[in-house]
Amino acid sequence: MERLPPGGVVGRYELVARLGEGAMGIVYLGRSRGGDLVAVKVMKDLWVADPDYRARFRREIGAARRVTGLYTAAPLDFDADASPPWLATRYLPGLSLRDAVRRHGAGLPPPALRALATGLAEALSAIHAAGVVHRDLKPENVLLTADGPRVIDFGIARPDDATFLTVPGGSRFTREYSAPEQAAGGPVDAAGDVFALGAVVLFAAGARDPFGSGPPRSAPDLSAVTDPALRRVVGACLRWEPRRRPSARQVLDRLGTGTPPLAGSRWLPDGVADEIDRRASYALDLPSLPSLPTPGATPASALGAETLPPPPVLPVPAVRPGPRRRTLVVGAAGLGVLAVAGTVVGTRWRRGTATPGAGPVASPPTTPSPTTPPVA
């Protein structure tokens, strides 16, 4: 997280820090007039004039708005017609699954694996129930938080009947986690997301990409999943033929019996959990600002960031879509951070007992790992 000098404004939000960037956009930590923290994703100028990428950004907003569920993300505010377009979501401190596994130095323990698989199945159930296919589920798009896993980044999500998409020079999905039919360029439906679910859980168990650096070509080794029941579910998700895979709801039903609840448990390894606490503490300890500057009053060129491109200054939209809750839900950390559409607020799930309203442990801020993945 890199602090910004005051003055950058997007819509109704002052830009406090830059979280990171990817090929399509830059993600900032923003703060509303009421003090709520949000993650603001702003499309890069490079793509603003490209109608295909504008359509992709609109699709991301539209897909996220259609999906509800504890383990998915929903937009709080957006302006798809701005130049550049932007999207604001709740900001949630956490680690991507890939970064968490790297920090831990090994696969996640069996209880955490089962909780991860259950959360992903719950998220995909909500996504598919809304008639949307995610199309790019991978370790970088799974955020681990104190409240459980979150599926983020709907950048290439499409309606369930859409066909496979490509861009010049490559594909829009991550081939290492794509289903065989997706890697072959065929139609993609919910069964492709289920295949990716199995591959992601297998990565979390073995601390390595299950198919190496390319698309799946043979059945993977499932030995890293030591829980026999979970191994059977992962194996079913990774079946070659789409029609033989269970649905996300069926995966959830199979995992439901005997799955340890997240509430009241320290569900992540200590090193990972401690880093999430430090990030939460840093976000909540940001100094207060006397007032939000008038949008457009400070030009971007006057912001004075020496090592960063200056944040944009965009006008406040005339109409804000949907109501905004004043409750602070600290949203996604790292790059690609898109936060929670859940109802569990301010509960410490990993400290032995679930205490409603308990804040994060105060601990010194740290700089996010350089391995944090880019925004899609």
Protein Blocks (a to p, Z undefined) as FASTA:
>chain_A
ZZddehiaghjbccfbdfbdcfkbccdddddfkopacddddddfklmmpmklmmmmmmmm
mmmmmpgcfkbccdfbdcfkbccddddddddddddfklmmmmnopacdfklmmmmmmmmm
mmmmmmmmnopafklacfklpccdfkbccdehjklgccfkbccdddehiafbdfklccfk
lmnopacdfklmmmmmmmmmmmmmnopafkljadcfbdcdfklpmblklmmmmmmmmpmb
lklpccfklmmmmmmnopacfehpafbcfklmmmmmmmmmmmmmpccdfbdcdehkacfk
lnopakbccdddddddfbdghiadfbdcdddehehiacdfbfbehiafknopacehiacd
ddddddddfkbccdZZ
